[in-house]
C-alpha cells in the first residue's frame, strides 16, 4: 500500500483500505506475532493486504486512528470482509473453531451451508447436529458395488458391513459355544443344527430397518438426503451423479468429507474375480463352507473366529504379525487361543494366485501360496481377503477442490478436522493418524458441527480411546501397548502388572484354564499412572468401557487398588493386581 500523504485523514485512509480489500492485516515489520498471523492466511491460500504501521509514511497518526476505530492497542489487527476479526489470538481461535473459513466466504450465496459427503456414522451425526443448529444441510451418499456386486443402504460400513453384522455373527458363535457349555450346567438337549440362511436373513432384515431409521432421522432433522456420487468441480461446487447416470450440481459454503474406507485387494491373479471381502461376507446367501481368511487384521481374526465358532473349517493365512498396531503380547495370546479353538494358521505365507475350479454355492477355489519360498496349493470353498482397507478419497475431485491428500496412503492430513482448505473438513477413517472407530467419527462430527455453527470451542480428544476386538476370546484395550510405552518412556520407567485367570463360567465345562489374561502398563515416575489397559476374556467391551473414564482422569495403580471389586467377576481382578512382569512371579490365580 502507498504511504499516507500529507493532508490525508488517517481515518479515511483506514476505512478505504478496509472496505477495499477482503483481508487486511495491520502489522509491524519484524514482529513475530504479526508474522504468525500472516502465516495463517498464507496456509489457507488466502491473499491479504498487510499494512506495516511502523513503515515510513504511516507512523503514530495511523496507529492512533486504528486504535480509536477498534478500541484495541497494538498489532496485529485483522479485518475480514470489512469487519474486525481481532488480534492474533482472535484469529488463531477462529481458525481452530472453523469460523475463519465461514468469514472468508461471507456475502456469497450457496445452495447449502454444509454438504456432507458420505452417509456413515460420522457424517450423519455431523449433519443432524448442524441442522439442529439452524443450518441448511445435505448428505450425499453413494455405495459403489463390490467386485461381487454387493451394495447396501444408508448408514456406512459400521451398520451395513461392519460392527453391527460382525457383532451379531460373533454372538451366533458364542451362543453355539454356550449350547455346548450348557451340558455341564445340567441342560440336556438334542443335537442343535445351525442354519446360515436364517442367521443371515434375520441380520439383513434388522440392518434394513436401521437403514430406514437413518432415512427417517435425516428427514425429521431437515437434512436433504441425496443418493448420488459426489465429485468436486471447484472448491464450493459438486457434480452429483445418480445410479441412472443423471447429473446435477450443488454448491455449499462448507463441506465435510466422511467417505470412510473400503477393503483392499491384493494384486494377484483371481483376487477380485474369485474372492470376497467382509463387504460381501455379511450378504453371502449361502454358507461359506471351508474358508481361507487372508490377513491378520482385526477384521480377519474376527471373521475367522465367528466362522469357526459357527462350525466351519477355517484357515488363516498371515504374512507377518497378528493385529498390527495392537499390543503384540495380547495379539499372540489371541492367536494361540484361536489355534486351540481349531483355527489353522499358516505364517508367514502369502497367496500368489486364485483359480476357480468348480462353480457352486459355494464353489471351489484353488489357492496357490508362498510360505518361506515353498509353494503351497490347497482348495477352499470361500476365500476372504481382509488385508487392510483404503480410504475412499480417489475419484472425488479433491485436487479440483485444492485438498491435500497423502499420496502414500490416500489419507487426509487435518488440523482439528480441517483440511488445508479452510471450508473443507473431514472426520472418520479417512483421517491420517486417527483411530478408525465409529464412536470416534461420531464424536468428532458432532463436536465439529458445534464449533462451526454453535460457538463451541470443544475439540475431539483422540487419546485413550477404548476399543474391543471381538475374537473368540475377546480383547479390550485403552491407551499404550506395552512395546509403545517402553519405546516412548524407556523400559526403566515402565512397570507392567498382570495376571492370568479362568472365567468362572468356563470352569464347569473345563474350557480354557488360565486362558484369560489382563494387564496394566504403568508410568513409574508419575506415581504409576496407567498408560495402557489390556483385557483378554469374556465381555471385553463391557469390561473395557467403564475403565475408559478412569483412564481419561489419569488413573493410577493406587486408584485401582483403592477400588472395591464386584465378586465374582473378571473385571474385579484389575483391583487386586500384585504381580509385576519385572518380578517374574507366577500370574496364576489361587482360590476364587
C-alpha positions as CSV (number, residue, x, y, z in Angstrom):
1,X,0.0,0.0,0.0
2,X,1.2,3.5,-0.7
3,X,2.1,5.6,2.3
4,X,-0.4,8.2,3.7
5,X,0.3,11.6,2.1
6,X,0.2,14.8,4.0
7,X,-3.3,16.2,4.2
8,X,-5.0,12.8,4.1
9,X,-7.2,12.0,7.0
10,X,-5.8,8.7,8.6
11,X,-9.3,7.6,9.5
12,X,-10.5,7.9,5.9
13,X,-7.4,6.0,4.7
14,X,-8.0,3.2,7.1
15,X,-11.7,2.9,6.0
16,X,-10.8,2.9,2.4
17,X,-8.2,0.1,2.9
18,X,-10.6,-2.0,5.0
19,X,-13.6,-1.6,2.6
20,X,-11.5,-2.1,-0.5
21,X,-9.9,-5.5,0.5
22,X,-11.2,-8.8,1.7
23,X,-8.5,-9.4,4.3
24,X,-6.4,-6.6,5.8
25,X,-3.7,-7.1,8.5
26,X,-2.4,-4.1,10.3
27,X,1.0,-5.2,11.3
28,X,4.5,-4.2,12.5
29,X,7.6,-5.2,10.5
30,X,9.7,-7.8,12.3
31,X,7.1,-8.6,14.9
32,X,6.9,-12.4,15.3
33,X,3.3,-12.4,16.4
34,X,2.3,-10.5,13.3
35,X,4.3,-12.9,11.2
36,X,2.4,-15.9,12.8
37,X,-1.0,-14.2,12.0
38,X,0.1,-13.7,8.3
39,X,1.1,-17.3,8.1
40,X,-2.4,-18.4,9.0
41,X,-3.8,-16.8,5.9
42,X,-0.8,-17.9,3.8
43,X,-1.5,-21.5,4.8
44,X,-5.1,-21.1,3.7
45,X,-4.0,-19.7,0.3
46,X,-6.0,-16.6,1.2
47,X,-4.5,-13.3,-0.2
48,X,-4.3,-10.4,2.2
49,X,-3.2,-6.8,2.3
50,X,-0.6,-6.0,5.0
51,X,-0.2,-2.5,6.4
52,X,3.0,-2.1,8.3
53,X,2.1,0.7,10.7
54,X,5.8,1.3,11.6
55,X,6.8,2.0,8.0
56,X,7.8,5.4,6.9
57,X,4.7,7.2,5.7
58,X,2.4,5.9,8.4
59,X,3.7,6.4,11.9
60,X,1.8,7.4,15.0
61,X,-1.2,9.1,13.2
62,X,-2.5,5.9,11.6
63,X,-1.8,3.8,14.8
64,X,-3.9,6.3,16.8
65,X,-6.7,6.3,14.2
66,X,-6.7,2.5,14.2
67,X,-6.8,2.3,17.9
68,X,-9.7,4.8,18.0
69,X,-11.7,2.7,15.5
70,X,-11.2,-0.7,17.1
71,X,-10.6,0.1,20.8
72,X,-7.6,-2.2,20.6
73,X,-3.9,-1.3,21.2
74,X,-1.0,-2.8,19.4
75,X,-0.9,-5.1,16.4
76,X,-1.7,-7.3,14.6
77,X,-5.3,-6.2,14.0
78,X,-7.1,-8.2,11.4
79,X,-10.2,-7.3,9.3
80,X,-12.1,-9.8,7.1
81,X,-14.8,-8.6,4.8
82,X,-14.7,-5.1,6.2
83,X,-15.3,-6.3,9.8
84,X,-12.9,-6.5,12.7
85,X,-11.8,-10.1,13.5
86,X,-9.4,-9.0,16.2
87,X,-5.8,-9.7,17.2
88,X,-3.5,-12.7,16.9
89,X,-5.4,-14.7,19.5
90,X,-8.8,-14.0,17.9
91,X,-7.5,-15.1,14.5
92,X,-5.9,-18.3,15.8
93,X,-9.1,-19.1,17.7
94,X,-11.3,-18.5,14.7
95,X,-9.1,-20.9,12.7
96,X,-9.2,-23.5,15.4
97,X,-13.0,-23.3,15.7
98,X,-13.5,-23.3,12.0
99,X,-15.3,-20.0,11.9
100,X,-12.5,-18.3,9.9
101,X,-13.4,-20.2,6.8
102,X,-17.0,-19.1,7.1
103,X,-15.9,-15.4,7.5
104,X,-13.9,-15.7,4.3
105,X,-16.9,-16.8,2.4
106,X,-19.5,-14.4,3.8
107,X,-21.5,-12.5,1.2
108,X,-21.6,-15.3,-1.3
109,X,-24.8,-17.3,-1.9
110,X,-24.7,-21.1,-1.8
111,X,-27.3,-23.8,-2.0
112,X,-26.3,-25.2,1.4
113,X,-24.4,-24.2,4.5
114,X,-23.0,-27.7,4.8
115,X,-22.8,-30.7,2.4
116,X,-21.6,-34.0,3.9
117,X,-20.1,-36.5,1.5
118,X,-20.6,-39.9,3.0
119,X,-23.6,-41.5,4.8
120,X,-21.7,-43.2,7.6
121,X,-21.8,-42.7,11.3
122,X,-19.6,-39.6,11.5
123,X,-21.2,-37.8,8.5
124,X,-24.7,-38.5,9.7
125,X,-24.0,-37.3,13.2
126,X,-22.5,-34.1,12.0
127,X,-25.3,-33.4,9.5
128,X,-28.0,-33.7,12.1
129,X,-26.1,-31.6,14.6
130,X,-25.6,-28.9,12.1
131,X,-29.2,-28.9,11.1
132,X,-30.2,-28.7,14.8
133,X,-28.1,-25.5,14.9
134,X,-30.2,-24.0,12.2
135,X,-28.1,-24.7,9.1
136,X,-29.2,-25.9,5.7
137,X,-27.6,-29.3,5.3
138,X,-27.4,-32.1,2.7
139,X,-25.9,-35.6,2.8
140,X,-24.6,-37.2,-0.4
141,X,-24.2,-40.9,-0.1
142,X,-23.5,-43.5,-2.9
143,X,-22.2,-47.0,-2.4
144,X,-20.1,-48.4,-5.2
145,X,-20.8,-52.1,-5.6
146,X,-18.0,-54.6,-4.6
147,X,-16.4,-56.7,-7.3
148,X,-19.0,-59.3,-6.5
149,X,-21.8,-56.7,-7.0
150,X,-22.7,-56.3,-3.3
151,X,-24.2,-53.0,-2.3
152,X,-26.2,-51.6,0.7
153,X,-28.2,-48.8,2.2
154,X,-27.6,-45.6,4.2
155,X,-25.5,-45.9,7.3
156,X,-22.0,-46.6,6.2
157,X,-19.7,-49.5,7.0
158,X,-20.5,-50.0,10.6
159,X,-24.2,-50.5,10.2
160,X,-24.1,-52.5,7.0
161,X,-20.9,-54.4,6.7
162,X,-19.0,-53.8,9.9
163,X,-19.7,-53.5,13.6
164,X,-23.3,-54.5,13.6
165,X,-23.4,-57.7,11.5
166,X,-20.0,-58.6,12.8
167,X,-21.1,-58.5,16.4
168,X,-24.3,-60.4,15.6
169,X,-22.4,-63.2,13.9
170,X,-19.9,-63.2,16.8
171,X,-22.9,-63.6,19.1
172,X,-24.1,-66.5,17.0
173,X,-20.8,-68.2,17.6
174,X,-20.9,-67.5,21.3
175,X,-24.4,-69.0,21.5
176,X,-23.1,-72.1,19.9
177,X,-20.4,-72.4,22.5
178,X,-23.0,-71.7,25.2
179,X,-25.1,-74.6,24.0
180,X,-22.1,-76.9,24.3
181,X,-21.2,-75.5,27.8
182,X,-24.8,-75.8,28.9
183,X,-24.5,-79.6,29.2
184,X,-22.0,-79.1,32.1
185,X,-24.7,-77.0,33.9
186,X,-27.3,-79.7,33.7
187,X,-29.1,-78.9,30.5
188,X,-30.0,-81.9,28.3
189,X,-31.0,-81.4,24.7
190,X,-30.9,-83.0,21.3
191,X,-28.2,-82.0,18.8
192,X,-28.8,-78.5,17.6
193,X,-28.3,-77.5,14.0
194,X,-27.1,-74.2,12.7
195,X,-28.7,-72.6,9.6
196,X,-26.6,-69.9,7.9
197,X,-29.6,-68.7,5.8
198,X,-31.7,-68.0,8.9
199,X,-29.0,-66.0,10.6
200,X,-28.1,-64.1,7.5
201,X,-31.7,-63.3,6.7
202,X,-32.5,-62.0,10.2
203,X,-29.4,-59.9,10.3
204,X,-30.1,-58.3,6.9
205,X,-33.7,-57.6,8.0
206,X,-32.5,-55.9,11.1
207,X,-30.0,-53.8,9.2
208,X,-32.6,-52.8,6.6
209,X,-34.7,-51.5,9.5
210,X,-31.7,-49.4,10.6
211,X,-31.2,-48.1,7.0
212,X,-34.8,-46.9,7.1
213,X,-34.4,-45.3,10.5
214,X,-31.5,-43.3,9.3
215,X,-33.5,-42.0,6.3
216,X,-36.3,-41.1,8.7
217,X,-33.9,-39.4,11.2
218,X,-32.5,-37.2,8.4
219,X,-35.9,-36.2,7.2
220,X,-37.0,-35.3,10.7
221,X,-33.8,-33.3,11.2
222,X,-34.5,-31.4,8.0
223,X,-31.4,-32.8,6.2
224,X,-31.6,-33.4,2.5
225,X,-30.6,-36.9,1.6
226,X,-29.1,-37.2,-1.9
227,X,-28.3,-40.7,-3.2
228,X,-25.7,-39.8,-5.7
229,X,-21.9,-39.9,-6.2
230,X,-20.2,-36.6,-5.5
231,X,-17.3,-35.1,-7.4
232,X,-15.8,-31.6,-6.8
233,X,-15.9,-29.2,-9.7
234,X,-14.3,-26.4,-7.7
235,X,-13.8,-25.7,-4.0
236,X,-17.5,-24.8,-3.5
237,X,-19.3,-26.9,-6.2
238,X,-20.2,-30.6,-6.6
239,X,-21.3,-32.6,-9.6
240,X,-23.7,-35.3,-8.4
241,X,-24.3,-38.4,-10.5
242,X,-27.1,-40.8,-9.6
243,X,-27.2,-44.6,-10.3
244,X,-29.0,-43.9,-13.6
245,X,-26.3,-41.5,-14.8
246,X,-28.3,-38.4,-14.2
247,X,-26.3,-35.3,-13.2
248,X,-26.9,-32.1,-11.2
249,X,-24.8,-29.5,-9.5
250,X,-25.0,-28.1,-6.0
251,X,-22.9,-25.6,-4.1
252,X,-22.1,-25.2,-0.4
253,X,-20.3,-22.8,1.9
254,X,-18.8,-25.7,3.9
255,X,-18.1,-29.4,3.1
256,X,-17.5,-32.4,5.4
257,X,-15.6,-35.4,3.9
258,X,-16.8,-38.6,5.6
259,X,-16.5,-41.3,2.9
260,X,-14.8,-43.9,5.1
261,X,-12.8,-46.8,3.7
262,X,-13.3,-50.0,1.6
263,X,-11.4,-53.3,1.7
264,X,-8.2,-53.6,-0.2
265,X,-7.5,-56.5,-2.6
266,X,-4.0,-57.9,-3.3
267,X,-2.7,-57.5,-6.8
268,X,-2.7,-61.2,-7.7
269,X,-4.5,-63.2,-10.4
270,X,-8.0,-64.1,-9.5
271,X,-8.3,-62.0,-6.3
272,X,-11.1,-59.7,-7.4
273,X,-12.8,-62.4,-9.6
274,X,-13.0,-65.3,-7.1
275,X,-12.5,-64.0,-3.6
276,X,-14.8,-62.0,-1.3
277,X,-14.2,-59.3,1.3
278,X,-16.0,-58.5,4.6
279,X,-18.3,-56.3,2.4
280,X,-19.6,-59.5,0.8
281,X,-19.5,-61.9,3.7
282,X,-22.4,-60.4,5.6
283,X,-24.5,-60.6,2.4
284,X,-23.5,-64.1,1.4
285,X,-26.7,-66.0,0.6
286,X,-25.2,-69.4,1.2
287,X,-22.9,-70.9,3.9
288,X,-19.2,-70.2,3.1
289,X,-18.0,-73.8,3.7
290,X,-14.3,-74.4,4.1
291,X,-12.9,-70.9,4.3
292,X,-9.5,-69.3,3.8
293,X,-9.1,-65.9,5.5
294,X,-6.1,-64.0,4.2
295,X,-4.9,-61.3,6.6
296,X,-4.1,-60.7,10.2
297,X,-6.1,-57.5,10.9
298,X,-8.9,-57.4,13.5
299,X,-11.4,-57.9,10.7
300,X,-9.6,-61.0,9.5
301,X,-9.4,-62.6,13.0
302,X,-12.9,-61.6,14.0
303,X,-14.3,-63.2,10.8
304,X,-12.2,-66.3,11.2
305,X,-13.3,-66.6,14.8
306,X,-17.1,-66.5,14.3
307,X,-16.9,-68.7,11.2
308,X,-15.1,-71.3,13.2
309,X,-17.4,-70.8,16.1
310,X,-20.4,-71.5,13.8
311,X,-18.8,-74.7,12.7
312,X,-16.8,-74.1,9.5
313,X,-13.3,-75.3,8.7
314,X,-11.2,-72.1,8.8
315,X,-7.6,-71.4,7.8
316,X,-5.9,-68.0,8.4
317,X,-3.0,-67.0,6.1
318,X,-0.8,-64.5,7.7
319,X,2.1,-62.5,6.1
320,X,3.8,-61.4,9.3
321,X,2.4,-60.4,12.6
322,X,-1.1,-60.5,14.1
323,X,-3.1,-57.4,14.8
324,X,-0.5,-54.8,13.7
325,X,-0.9,-51.7,15.8
326,X,-2.2,-53.6,18.9
327,X,-0.2,-54.9,21.8
328,X,1.8,-57.8,20.4
329,X,1.8,-59.8,23.7
330,X,-2.0,-59.7,23.6
331,X,-2.1,-60.4,19.9
332,X,-0.1,-63.6,20.2
333,X,-2.3,-64.8,23.1
334,X,-5.3,-64.3,20.8
335,X,-3.6,-66.3,18.1
336,X,-2.8,-69.1,20.5
337,X,-6.4,-69.3,21.8
338,X,-7.8,-69.3,18.3
339,X,-5.5,-72.2,17.3
340,X,-6.7,-74.1,20.3
341,X,-10.3,-73.5,19.1
342,X,-9.4,-75.3,15.8
343,X,-8.4,-72.4,13.5
344,X,-5.4,-73.3,11.4
345,X,-2.7,-70.6,11.0
346,X,-0.2,-70.6,8.1
347,X,2.5,-68.0,8.7
348,X,4.4,-66.4,7.2
349,X,2.6,-67.0,4.0
350,X,1.1,-65.0,1.1
351,X,-1.3,-66.1,-1.7
352,X,0.0,-65.8,-5.2
353,X,-2.9,-67.0,-7.4
354,X,-6.6,-67.9,-7.1
355,X,-8.3,-70.2,-9.7
356,X,-12.0,-71.2,-9.8
357,X,-12.1,-74.9,-10.3
358,X,-15.8,-75.6,-9.6
359,X,-18.9,-73.4,-9.8
360,X,-21.5,-73.6,-7.0
361,X,-22.9,-72.1,-3.8
362,X,-20.3,-72.4,-2.5
363,X,-17.9,-73.3,-5.3
364,X,-14.3,-74.4,-5.1
365,X,-11.2,-72.3,-5.4
366,X,-7.7,-73.5,-5.8
367,X,-5.3,-71.2,-3.9
368,X,-1.6,-71.1,-4.7
369,X,0.6,-69.5,-2.0
370,X,4.2,-69.0,-1.0
371,X,5.4,-69.9,2.5
372,X,9.1,-69.0,3.0
373,X,9.7,-69.7,-0.6
374,X,7.8,-73.0,-0.6
375,X,4.8,-73.3,-2.9
376,X,1.5,-74.4,-1.2
377,X,-1.6,-75.4,-3.2
378,X,-4.9,-76.0,-1.4
379,X,-8.6,-75.9,-2.2
380,X,-11.3,-73.9,-0.4
381,X,-14.9,-73.1,-0.8
382,X,-14.5,-69.5,0.1
383,X,-11.5,-67.1,0.1
384,X,-12.0,-64.0,2.2
385,X,-9.5,-61.1,1.9
386,X,-9.0,-58.9,5.0
387,X,-5.6,-57.5,4.2
388,X,-6.4,-53.9,5.1
389,X,-8.6,-51.1,3.9
390,X,-8.1,-48.0,1.7
391,X,-9.7,-44.6,2.1
392,X,-12.4,-43.5,-0.4
393,X,-10.5,-40.3,-1.3
394,X,-9.9,-41.1,-5.0
395,X,-12.2,-40.2,-7.9
396,X,-13.7,-37.5,-5.8
397,X,-12.1,-34.5,-7.4
398,X,-10.2,-33.4,-4.3
399,X,-7.5,-32.0,-6.4
400,X,-10.0,-29.7,-8.1
401,X,-11.0,-28.5,-4.6
402,X,-7.4,-28.0,-3.6
403,X,-7.5,-30.6,-0.8
404,X,-4.1,-32.1,0.1
405,X,-4.1,-35.9,0.2
406,X,-1.2,-38.1,1.4
407,X,-0.1,-39.8,-1.9
408,X,1.3,-42.8,0.0
409,X,-1.9,-43.9,1.8
410,X,-4.7,-41.7,0.4
411,X,-5.4,-40.3,3.9
412,X,-6.2,-36.7,4.7
413,X,-3.9,-34.7,6.9
414,X,-6.0,-32.4,9.1
415,X,-5.8,-29.9,12.0
416,X,-8.8,-30.1,14.2
417,X,-10.7,-31.9,11.4
418,X,-9.9,-29.1,9.0
419,X,-8.1,-29.9,5.8
420,X,-5.7,-27.4,4.1
421,X,-8.8,-25.8,2.5
422,X,-10.4,-23.6,5.2
423,X,-14.1,-24.6,4.4
424,X,-13.5,-28.3,3.8
425,X,-13.4,-30.6,6.8
426,X,-13.1,-34.4,7.4
427,X,-13.9,-37.0,10.0
428,X,-13.6,-40.7,10.4
429,X,-11.4,-43.4,8.9
430,X,-10.0,-41.2,6.1
431,X,-8.1,-39.0,8.6
432,X,-4.4,-39.6,8.9
433,X,-3.2,-40.7,12.3
434,X,-6.6,-41.0,13.9
435,X,-8.4,-44.1,15.4
436,X,-10.6,-45.8,12.8
437,X,-13.6,-46.3,15.1
438,X,-17.2,-45.5,14.7
439,X,-17.7,-43.7,18.1
440,X,-14.6,-41.6,17.3
441,X,-16.1,-40.4,14.0
442,X,-19.5,-39.7,15.7
443,X,-17.8,-37.6,18.5
444,X,-15.6,-35.7,16.0
445,X,-18.5,-35.0,13.7
446,X,-20.8,-33.7,16.5
447,X,-18.1,-31.5,18.1
448,X,-17.1,-30.1,14.7
449,X,-20.6,-29.0,13.9
450,X,-20.9,-27.4,17.3
451,X,-17.7,-25.5,16.7
452,X,-18.7,-24.4,13.2
453,X,-22.2,-23.3,13.9
454,X,-22.8,-23.3,17.7
455,X,-20.0,-21.2,19.1
456,X,-18.3,-24.1,20.9
457,X,-14.5,-24.5,21.2
458,X,-14.5,-28.1,22.3
459,X,-12.2,-30.3,20.3
460,X,-12.3,-34.1,19.9
461,X,-9.9,-35.9,22.2
462,X,-8.2,-38.7,20.3
463,X,-6.3,-40.0,23.3
464,X,-7.2,-43.0,25.4
465,X,-9.9,-44.2,23.1
466,X,-11.2,-47.6,24.2
467,X,-11.7,-50.4,21.6
468,X,-12.5,-54.1,21.5
469,X,-11.6,-56.9,19.1
470,X,-14.4,-59.5,19.0
471,X,-12.3,-62.6,18.5
472,X,-13.3,-65.9,20.1
473,X,-11.6,-64.7,23.3
474,X,-12.4,-61.0,23.3
475,X,-9.8,-58.3,23.7
476,X,-10.4,-54.8,25.1
477,X,-7.7,-52.1,25.3
478,X,-7.2,-48.5,26.0
479,X,-4.1,-46.4,25.6
480,X,-0.5,-47.5,25.0
481,X,0.6,-51.0,24.1
482,X,3.4,-52.4,26.3
483,X,6.0,-52.0,23.5
484,X,5.0,-48.5,22.6
485,X,5.1,-47.3,26.2
486,X,8.6,-48.7,26.5
487,X,9.7,-47.1,23.2
488,X,8.4,-43.7,24.3
489,X,9.3,-43.6,28.0
490,X,12.1,-46.1,28.4
491,X,12.0,-49.6,29.9
492,X,13.2,-48.4,33.2
493,X,10.2,-46.1,33.5
494,X,7.6,-48.7,32.8
495,X,6.0,-51.3,35.1
496,X,3.5,-53.9,33.9
497,X,1.2,-55.5,36.4
498,X,-0.6,-58.6,35.1
499,X,-2.5,-61.8,35.9
500,X,-3.9,-64.8,34.2
501,X,-7.3,-66.2,35.1
502,X,-10.1,-68.6,34.3
503,X,-13.5,-67.0,33.9
504,X,-15.9,-68.6,36.4
505,X,-18.4,-69.6,33.7
506,X,-15.6,-71.6,31.9
507,X,-14.8,-73.7,34.9
508,X,-17.6,-76.3,34.8
509,X,-17.2,-77.1,31.1
510,X,-13.4,-77.1,31.8
511,X,-12.8,-74.7,29.0
512,X,-9.6,-72.7,28.6
513,X,-7.9,-72.9,32.1
514,X,-5.9,-69.7,32.6
515,X,-6.9,-68.5,29.1
516,X,-8.0,-65.1,30.4
517,X,-5.3,-62.5,30.9
518,X,-5.1,-58.9,31.8
519,X,-2.5,-56.2,32.5
520,X,-2.0,-52.5,33.0
521,X,1.0,-50.6,31.7
522,X,2.2,-48.0,34.3
523,X,4.5,-45.0,34.2
524,X,6.7,-45.3,37.3
525,X,7.8,-41.6,37.6
526,X,4.2,-40.4,37.6
527,X,3.0,-42.5,40.6
528,X,2.3,-45.5,38.3
529,X,-0.1,-43.6,36.2
530,X,-1.8,-46.1,33.9
531,X,-0.7,-45.7,30.3
532,X,-2.2,-48.9,28.9
533,X,-5.2,-51.1,29.8
534,X,-5.4,-54.6,28.3
535,X,-8.0,-57.3,28.9
536,X,-8.4,-60.7,27.3
537,X,-11.6,-62.5,28.3
538,X,-15.4,-62.7,28.1
539,X,-17.4,-59.5,27.6
540,X,-14.4,-57.4,26.8
541,X,-16.3,-54.4,25.5
542,X,-18.5,-54.2,28.7
543,X,-15.4,-54.5,30.9
544,X,-13.3,-52.0,29.0
545,X,-15.9,-49.2,28.6
546,X,-16.0,-48.2,32.2
547,X,-12.3,-48.2,32.7
548,X,-12.0,-45.7,29.8
549,X,-13.4,-42.9,32.1
550,X,-10.7,-43.8,34.7
551,X,-8.0,-43.5,32.0
552,X,-9.4,-40.1,30.9
553,X,-9.0,-39.0,34.5
554,X,-5.3,-40.2,34.6
555,X,-6.0,-43.1,37.0
556,X,-3.0,-44.6,38.8
557,X,-2.3,-48.1,40.0
558,X,-3.2,-46.9,43.5
559,X,-6.6,-45.7,42.3
560,X,-7.4,-49.3,41.1
561,X,-6.0,-50.7,44.4
562,X,-8.4,-48.5,46.3
563,X,-11.4,-49.6,44.3
564,X,-13.6,-52.4,45.7
565,X,-14.3,-55.0,43.1
566,X,-17.6,-56.8,42.3
567,X,-17.3,-60.5,43.1
568,X,-17.3,-62.8,41.2
569,X,-16.3,-61.0,38.0
570,X,-13.4,-60.9,35.7
571,X,-13.1,-57.1,35.9
572,X,-12.5,-57.2,39.7
573,X,-9.0,-58.6,39.0
574,X,-7.9,-55.1,38.0
575,X,-8.4,-54.1,41.6
576,X,-6.2,-56.8,43.0
577,X,-3.1,-56.8,40.8
578,X,0.1,-57.5,42.7
579,X,2.4,-59.3,40.3
580,X,4.7,-57.3,38.1
581,X,6.3,-58.6,34.9
582,X,9.6,-57.3,36.3
583,X,9.3,-59.7,39.2
584,X,9.0,-62.8,37.1
585,X,6.5,-64.2,39.6
586,X,3.7,-66.5,38.5
587,X,0.4,-65.0,37.4
588,X,-1.8,-68.0,38.1
589,X,-4.8,-67.2,40.4
590,X,-5.5,-69.1,43.6
591,X,-8.8,-69.6,45.3
592,X,-11.9,-67.9,43.9
